[in-house]
Amino acid sequence: MNFQKYTKQTQPLKGQVILIKFGGNAMINEAAKRGVVKDIVSLKKMGALPVIVHGGGPFIRQILELAEIDSEFVQGHRVTTEKAMQYIEMALSGRVNGEIVALVNKAGGLAVGLSGKDGFMVTAKKRIHKQEGGKIDLGFVGDVGTIRPDPVLSLLEKDYLPVISPISMDENGNTYNINADMFAGHMAGALQAKHYIAMTDVDGILADKEKPASLIARMKLSEAENGIGNLIQGGMIPKVESCLIALRQGVKSTHIINGTASEALLQELLSTERCGTLITR
């Protein structure tokens, strides 16, 4: 890795927590996945304290199909039965988490895998989906209730790189799947991260989704709030909402970048020419 082309000083990253939400096409494209992990380990070697939160939608679909469990969706939200939840936990906390841990270790890092359950780190609360005509029970789908970041902080102090699945449980021990974007935004806030990076498969927020060159390089929190539903649509909404969660909880800067682009993470954090959308307070 040639860091000379990155002209910013790396010193400001030393000792700073950087929360990276890893998912989407950057996770199913093997070359992109290895590239992202390599860049994260490079940040660690520079003295930063990276933390990975991952999703795994494609792997959830795959395991549910193999288990012959039909998926019902309500306005894009998967209704999760108790049986389906068992397989979702296998996919996220088992397969996906283990694969990322292995890649980090192979790239020269020291990764430790965990989920929101470990150390009762995240207390989930059941999500009730509201829509016109009433409320819909989505089953074992949760939201973040509270976070105790101690397990992650302890790992960082010992020079490990935490890799976190969003599977969590409530106070009664019921297991819930929490949207990984929302989980990541809350975790970034709880850790008081300096940077929160949300990865997707486009370069960032576009003024015209048909024109990649219309990338919006910088937005204020209020602009992002007002843009949801018009400028910001579809799959970009949860990415932006996770950034807003992080900013409201004290994170200094949030970034939406293309996880499939080579060295996008390093360029966004270290280059004078960023490649994604920066959202700040």
N, C-alpha and C positions, 0 to 999 in steps of 0.2 A: 504494500500500500504506500503510495506516494502522497504524503501529507503536505508537501511543499506548495501544491496548488491551492491549498486552503489558507487564505491570508490572514484570517482572524487569529488572535492569540488563543491558544487552548487553555491557558491558565484559568480564565473565568469559569471553566467547567469543572475544575478540580474540586472534589468534595461535594459537588452539587448533584442532587437527585434528578434523574431524567426518566420520566415514565413514558414507556413506549407501548402503545396499543397495537398489537401485531395480529393481523387477520386478513380476510379476503383473499384476493388473487395472489398477494405476496406470500400466502401460506400454502396454496395449492400448486404454485409454480416452483418446482424444486430449485432451479437456479436462483430465482428471486429470493426464496427462503434462505438459502445459504448466504446470499449476498447481504441480506438484512442482518443476519446473525453475525456475520463477519464485521460489519460496520458497528454493531452494538458492542462486540468484544473490543474493537478498536477504541471506542469511547471509554470503555473500562480501563484500557491500558493508558489512556491519557489522564486518568485520575478521576473521571466522572463516576457517578454511582447509578448506572442504569438499572431499571426495573422493568420487566416485561409482563404485561397482562395480555392474554390471548383469548380469542374466540375459537370458532371452528365450525361454522355453519355447514360447509360442504361435508365435513366428517360426520356431523350429526345426521344429515340426510342419508348418508351412506349406511350408517349403522342401523338406522330405523328401517331402511329398506331391506337390509339383510335380515332384520328381526321380524319382517313382515308386519310392521306397525304403521298403520295409515296416519298421516298427519293432517289435522284440521287447522285451518288458519282463519283468524278473525281480523280483518283489516291489516293483514300482514303479520299478525302475531300468532305464533304457534301455540295451540292448546296442548298442554303437556300433562299427560296422565302419569300416575305413579309408576306404571310399567315403563313408559317412555323415558321417564326421568332416570331410571336405573341405567338405561342404555346411553342416555346423553352424558351422564357422569362418566361412564366408561370411555366415551369418545373424548371428552374434554380433559378430565383429570387424569385419564389413563393414557390413551394413545397420543393425543396432540401435545400434552404437557411433556410426556416422556421424550417425544421426538425433538422438541425444542431444547430440552435440557441436554440431550445427547449432542445436538448440533453445536450448542454453546461450548460444551466441554471439548468437543473435537476441534473447535476453532481457537482453543487456548484459554477459555474462560473457566470459571468454577461455578456452575449453575446448580441451584437447588429448586426443585419443583414443589409447589404447594397450591392449595386452593383456599377459598374463603373460609372453609371449614377449619383449617389448621389453626390451633390456638384460639378457636372461636374468634378469628380475626374479623370476619364480617358477619354481622347479624342481619339475616334477610327478613323481609316482610312480604307477605303475599301481595301480588299485584292484582287489583280488580280493574279490568279494562272498561272504561266508560265510553259509551257511544249513544247516538240518538236512539231513544227508546228504552234505555236502561243500562244496566251493568252486566258485563260478561265475565264469568269465572274462567280464567285461563289455566286453571289447574296449578301445577307446580312451577309457575313463573313468578319470579320475585323481583323486588327492588332492594336497593341498599338501605338498610336501617341505620346501623352504626358501624364504625370501623375502629378496631384497635390495631394500629400499625406496628405494634411492638415486634411481632415475629419478623416482619420485613426489615425493620431497623436493626434488629439483632444480627440478621444475616449480612446486611450491608457493612456493619461494624467489623465483621469477621472476614470481609473481602469476598463474600459470595455474591452471585448475581441471581436474584430471585426471579422465578418464572411462575406466574400466578394464573390459575384457572378461576373463572368467576363462579364456580359451583359453591354455594354457601348454604347455611341452614338457619332456621329461626330458633327462637328460645326454647321451643318444644322439641327440637331435634329433627324437624322436617326439612328435607333437602329441596332446594330451589335452584333453578337455573336463572341467573341474572344476566341481562343483556351486557355483553362484554364492553361495549362502548361506555355505557353508563357506569359500570363497575370501575372501569379505568379512570374516568373523570373523577369519581369520588375518591379513588385510591390516590390519585395525583394530589388531590387536595389534602387528604389525611397525612400524606408524606411531606407536604409543603414543597413539592417538586419545583425546581427552577423552570423546567420546560416539560410540557406535556405534548407528545407527538402522537397524532391519530393517523394511522396509515389507511389508505384506500387505493383504488386502482386508477384514479385520475390525479392530475397534478395539484389539485386544490379546488377552491371555489371558483367557478367560471361565470363571467358575466353573461356568456352565451354558451350553453352546454354543447352546442354543435361546433364551437370554435375553441380548440385547445389554447390558441394564442390569447384568448380573452381572460387569462388567469388574473384573479384579483390578489395581488401580492400582500396586501395588508388591510385589516379591518379592525374597527373598535368593537368592543363587546355589544354596545347598543346597536350598531349597524348589523351585527350578526343576528341579534334578537329580532330586529325588525325584518330581516331578510328571510326568516323561516316561513315557508309556505308560499313564497313567491320566487325570489332569487334562489333560495335554497330549498331544494325539493328532493323527494325520493330518498335514496340511500344516504345522501349527504346530510339529511336532517339529524340522525342520531350522532354522526361525527361532530357536527357543530354543537349540538346540545351537550355532548360530553365535554367539549371545550369550555362551554359556558359554565358548566358545573365546576370544572377545575378552577376557572378564573374567579368565580364567586367565593371559592374557598381559599383563595390566596396564592394560587399558582401565578408565577410572573408572566409567562408567555405560553401560548398554545399554538400548535402548528398542525396543519393538515397537509400531508405529502403523499406522493405516489410511491407506495412500497415496492412496486415492480421496477422502478427506475434505478439504474445503477448508481450507488453511492448517494442517493437522495437524502438519506439521513445525515450524512456527514456534510453534504453541501448546504443543507438547510441550517445546520447549527454552526458551521465553521466558515462558510464562504461569505464573501461580501456580496455575492449574487445568489440570493436564496432561490429555491425552486418550488416552494409551496405557498400556502396562504397562512400568514401570521395573524392571529387574533389576540389582541391585548385589551387590558382595561383602559 
